[in-house]
Amino acid sequence: MSNARSSINIGSPSHLAFAAVMIALGILGLIKGDFTVLWQPVPKGVPAREVLVYLTALVSLASGAGLLWRRTAALAAGMLLALLVLWLLVFRVRALFLASTLVEGTWSFGYTLVMIATAWVLFAEFAKTWDRRRLGFVTGDKGLRIARILYGLGLIPFGYAHFAYVKATANLVPGWLPWHTAWAYFTGATFVAAGVAVIIVVFARLAAALSAVQMGLFSLLVWIPMVATRSLTAFQWGEFVTTFVLTAAGWVVADSYRGTPWISARSR
């Protein structure tokens, strides 16, 4: 495997993009007084829901700002990682059993897994000596490997959602492209294939990079033209922001493979 200390640097494009996205989500949460796409959905009857709204917004903002300085980057990534793991255990696991459809339960679970993976990659990268001594399983190559597995697992529900809602996905394919249904199946299959490749470490760097590119292209070819024509519904606005966040997260994970071969049966 690659050395976790040499893959992502303070000021690298992927790192800055993710930090900027987290800052923007934090500001948006504070302005709206509601959960942003990173933390939704949250049941209406949750105790102290308003407190959680502002807690998540502040953590998003603080972690994004903290990632901009090496002295605070490990703390910022660790804080975000801890809250995301707690969110997964409290809300996403529960939703897997209560959701009315498999997509409803697994999509948010996968989304949170991808964000956990990204925060974990950054924590492994910027961990200080104290962290590496006491949290060896979280930091270094071992922690990086776990984070990448979680990223791969998180991609699979995205692909499944394309198959489950193939007609709705096909309707989003730009009109100038032929074979809309084929594109829906193809992009779903590529998400699943990328997830499996990352998990089993076969062409993992290429798979992670292509998954981030695919999410970025979805924003570029689907959401941005709809933004330009002001044809997005409220739900689609949320999907646009979600895709943007996931693209930044995927970029960070893909960047963590820097120094490993693009085409390799196993990462070193």
C-alpha positions as CSV (number, residue, x, y, z in Angstrom):
1,M,0.0,0.0,0.0
2,S,1.0,3.6,-0.4
3,N,2.3,5.6,2.5
4,A,-0.5,7.5,4.1
5,R,1.8,10.3,5.0
6,S,2.8,11.1,1.4
7,S,-0.4,10.9,-0.6
8,I,-2.4,14.1,0.3
9,N,-0.9,17.4,1.2
10,I,-2.3,20.5,2.8
11,G,-3.2,22.7,-0.1
12,S,-3.7,19.9,-2.7
13,P,-6.7,20.5,-4.9
14,S,-8.7,17.5,-3.5
15,H,-8.0,18.5,0.0
16,L,-9.0,22.2,-0.6
17,A,-12.1,21.2,-2.5
18,F,-13.3,19.0,0.4
19,A,-12.5,21.6,3.0
20,A,-14.4,24.2,1.0
21,V,-17.4,21.9,0.6
22,M,-17.5,21.3,4.4
23,I,-17.3,25.0,5.1
24,A,-20.1,25.7,2.7
25,L,-22.3,23.0,4.2
26,G,-21.7,24.4,7.7
27,I,-22.6,27.9,6.6
28,L,-25.7,26.6,4.8
29,G,-26.8,24.7,7.8
30,L,-26.5,27.7,10.1
31,I,-28.4,29.9,7.7
32,K,-31.2,27.4,7.0
33,G,-31.5,26.2,10.6
34,D,-31.9,22.7,9.2
35,F,-29.8,19.6,8.5
36,T,-27.9,19.8,5.2
37,V,-27.7,16.9,2.8
38,L,-24.7,15.4,4.6
39,W,-26.8,14.6,7.7
40,Q,-30.3,14.1,6.3
41,P,-32.6,12.3,6.7
42,V,-33.2,12.6,10.5
43,P,-36.6,11.6,11.9
44,K,-38.8,14.5,13.1
45,G,-39.3,13.1,16.6
46,V,-35.6,12.9,17.5
47,P,-35.0,14.5,20.9
48,A,-33.1,17.8,20.8
49,R,-33.4,17.9,17.1
50,E,-32.7,21.6,16.8
51,V,-29.5,21.2,18.9
52,L,-28.3,18.5,16.6
53,V,-29.0,20.8,13.6
54,Y,-26.6,23.4,14.9
55,L,-24.1,20.9,16.2
56,T,-23.8,19.3,12.7
57,A,-23.6,22.7,11.1
58,L,-20.8,23.8,13.5
59,V,-18.9,20.6,13.1
60,S,-19.1,20.9,9.3
61,L,-17.9,24.4,9.4
62,A,-15.2,23.8,12.0
63,S,-13.9,20.7,10.4
64,G,-13.7,22.4,7.0
65,A,-11.8,25.4,8.4
66,G,-9.6,23.1,10.5
67,L,-8.5,21.1,7.5
68,L,-6.9,24.2,6.0
69,W,-4.0,24.2,8.5
70,R,-1.7,21.2,9.2
71,R,-1.7,22.0,13.0
72,T,-5.4,21.5,13.2
73,A,-6.1,19.1,10.3
74,A,-5.9,15.9,12.3
75,L,-8.2,17.3,15.0
76,A,-10.7,18.5,12.3
77,A,-10.7,15.2,10.5
78,G,-11.0,13.2,13.7
79,M,-13.9,15.4,14.9
80,L,-15.7,14.9,11.6
81,L,-15.0,11.2,11.6
82,A,-16.3,10.7,15.1
83,L,-19.6,12.4,14.5
84,L,-20.1,10.6,11.2
85,V,-19.5,7.2,12.8
86,L,-21.9,8.1,15.5
87,W,-24.5,9.3,12.9
88,L,-24.1,6.0,11.1
89,L,-24.7,3.9,14.2
90,V,-27.6,6.0,15.5
91,F,-29.5,6.9,12.4
92,R,-28.3,4.9,9.3
93,V,-28.2,1.4,10.8
94,R,-31.7,2.0,12.3
95,A,-32.9,3.2,8.9
96,L,-31.7,-0.1,7.2
97,F,-34.4,-2.0,9.2
98,L,-37.2,0.6,9.1
99,A,-37.0,1.9,5.5
100,S,-39.9,1.0,3.2
101,T,-37.5,0.1,0.3
102,L,-34.0,-1.2,0.1
103,V,-32.9,1.9,-1.8
104,E,-34.2,4.2,0.9
105,G,-32.3,2.4,3.6
106,T,-29.0,1.7,1.7
107,W,-28.5,4.9,-0.2
108,S,-28.1,7.1,2.9
109,F,-26.1,4.4,4.5
110,G,-23.7,4.3,1.5
111,Y,-23.5,8.1,1.4
112,T,-22.5,8.2,5.1
113,L,-19.9,5.4,4.5
114,V,-18.3,7.5,1.7
115,M,-18.1,10.5,4.0
116,I,-16.7,8.4,6.8
117,A,-14.1,7.0,4.4
118,T,-13.1,10.5,3.4
119,A,-12.7,11.8,6.9
120,W,-10.8,8.7,7.8
121,V,-8.4,9.1,4.9
122,L,-7.7,12.6,6.0
123,F,-7.2,11.6,9.6
124,A,-4.8,8.8,8.6
125,E,-2.9,11.4,6.5
126,F,-2.6,14.1,9.1
127,A,-2.5,12.1,12.3
128,K,0.2,13.3,14.7
129,T,2.6,11.2,16.6
130,W,0.3,10.9,19.6
131,D,-2.5,9.7,17.4
132,R,-0.3,7.1,15.6
133,R,0.9,5.7,18.9
134,R,-2.5,5.3,20.5
135,L,-4.7,4.8,17.5
136,G,-2.6,2.7,15.3
137,F,-5.6,0.8,13.9
138,V,-7.1,4.1,12.7
139,T,-4.0,5.7,11.3
140,G,-1.2,4.7,8.9
141,D,-1.6,2.1,6.2
142,K,-4.0,-0.1,8.3
143,G,-6.4,2.8,8.8
144,L,-6.1,3.9,5.2
145,R,-7.0,0.4,4.1
146,I,-10.1,0.3,6.3
147,A,-11.2,3.7,5.0
148,R,-10.9,2.6,1.4
149,I,-12.9,-0.6,2.1
150,L,-15.7,1.6,3.5
151,Y,-15.5,3.8,0.4
152,G,-15.9,0.8,-1.8
153,L,-18.9,-0.5,0.3
154,G,-20.5,3.0,0.1
155,L,-20.4,3.0,-3.7
156,I,-22.4,-0.2,-4.2
157,P,-25.8,1.3,-3.0
158,F,-25.3,4.1,-5.6
159,G,-25.2,1.5,-8.3
160,Y,-28.1,-0.5,-7.0
161,A,-30.2,2.7,-6.9
162,H,-29.6,3.1,-10.7
163,F,-31.0,-0.4,-11.2
164,A,-33.9,0.0,-8.9
165,Y,-34.9,3.3,-10.4
166,V,-33.7,2.7,-13.9
167,K,-36.5,4.7,-15.6
168,A,-36.0,7.8,-13.3
169,T,-32.2,7.6,-13.9
170,A,-32.7,7.3,-17.7
171,N,-34.9,10.4,-17.7
172,L,-31.9,12.4,-16.3
173,V,-29.6,11.4,-19.1
174,P,-29.1,14.5,-21.4
175,G,-31.3,14.5,-24.5
176,W,-28.3,14.7,-26.9
177,L,-27.0,11.3,-25.7
178,P,-28.6,8.2,-27.3
179,W,-29.6,5.0,-25.4
180,H,-30.8,6.6,-22.1
181,T,-31.7,3.3,-20.5
182,A,-28.4,1.7,-21.5
183,W,-26.6,4.6,-19.8
184,A,-28.6,4.1,-16.7
185,Y,-27.6,0.5,-16.5
186,F,-24.0,1.2,-17.4
187,T,-23.4,3.9,-14.8
188,G,-25.1,1.7,-12.2
189,A,-22.8,-1.2,-13.1
190,T,-19.7,1.0,-13.0
191,F,-20.5,2.1,-9.4
192,V,-20.8,-1.5,-8.3
193,A,-17.7,-2.5,-10.2
194,A,-15.7,0.4,-8.7
195,G,-16.8,-0.5,-5.2
196,V,-15.9,-4.1,-5.6
197,A,-12.5,-3.2,-7.2
198,V,-11.6,-0.9,-4.3
199,I,-12.7,-3.5,-1.7
200,I,-10.7,-6.4,-3.2
201,V,-7.8,-4.1,-4.2
202,V,-7.9,-4.9,-7.9
203,F,-7.2,-1.9,-10.1
204,A,-8.2,0.1,-6.9
205,R,-6.6,3.4,-7.8
206,L,-8.2,3.4,-11.3
207,A,-11.6,2.4,-9.8
208,A,-11.5,5.1,-7.1
209,A,-10.5,7.8,-9.6
210,L,-13.2,6.8,-12.2
211,S,-15.9,6.8,-9.5
212,A,-15.0,10.4,-8.6
213,V,-14.9,11.3,-12.3
214,Q,-18.3,9.7,-12.9
215,M,-19.9,11.7,-10.0
216,G,-18.3,14.9,-11.3
217,L,-19.5,14.2,-14.8
218,F,-23.0,13.7,-13.5
219,S,-23.0,17.2,-12.0
220,L,-21.5,18.6,-15.2
221,L,-23.8,16.9,-17.7
222,V,-27.0,16.6,-15.7
223,W,-27.4,19.0,-12.8
224,I,-25.5,22.1,-14.0
225,P,-27.6,22.4,-17.2
226,M,-30.7,22.1,-15.2
227,V,-29.4,24.8,-12.8
228,A,-28.8,27.0,-15.8
229,T,-32.3,26.5,-17.0
230,R,-33.8,26.8,-13.5
231,S,-35.6,23.5,-14.0
232,L,-34.5,21.8,-10.8
233,T,-37.1,20.8,-8.2
234,A,-36.4,21.2,-4.5
235,F,-35.6,17.5,-4.3
236,Q,-33.2,17.8,-7.3
237,W,-31.5,20.7,-5.7
238,G,-30.7,18.4,-2.8
239,E,-29.4,15.8,-5.2
240,F,-27.2,18.4,-7.0
241,V,-25.6,19.4,-3.7
242,T,-25.2,15.7,-2.7
243,T,-23.5,14.9,-6.0
244,F,-21.2,17.8,-5.5
245,V,-20.3,16.7,-2.0
246,L,-19.7,13.1,-3.0
247,T,-17.5,14.2,-5.9
248,A,-15.2,16.1,-3.5
249,A,-15.2,13.2,-1.1
250,G,-14.4,10.7,-3.9
251,W,-11.6,13.0,-5.1
252,V,-9.9,12.8,-1.7
253,V,-10.1,9.0,-1.6
254,A,-8.8,8.7,-5.1
255,D,-5.9,11.1,-4.2
256,S,-4.9,8.8,-1.3
257,Y,-3.7,6.3,-3.9
258,R,-1.1,8.7,-5.3
259,G,2.2,6.8,-5.8
260,T,0.5,3.4,-6.5
261,P,0.2,2.0,-10.0
262,W,-2.9,2.9,-12.0
263,I,-3.2,-0.6,-13.4
264,S,-2.2,-3.2,-10.7
265,A,-3.8,-6.4,-9.4
266,R,-2.8,-5.4,-5.9
267,S,-1.9,-2.0,-4.4
268,R,1.5,-1.8,-2.8
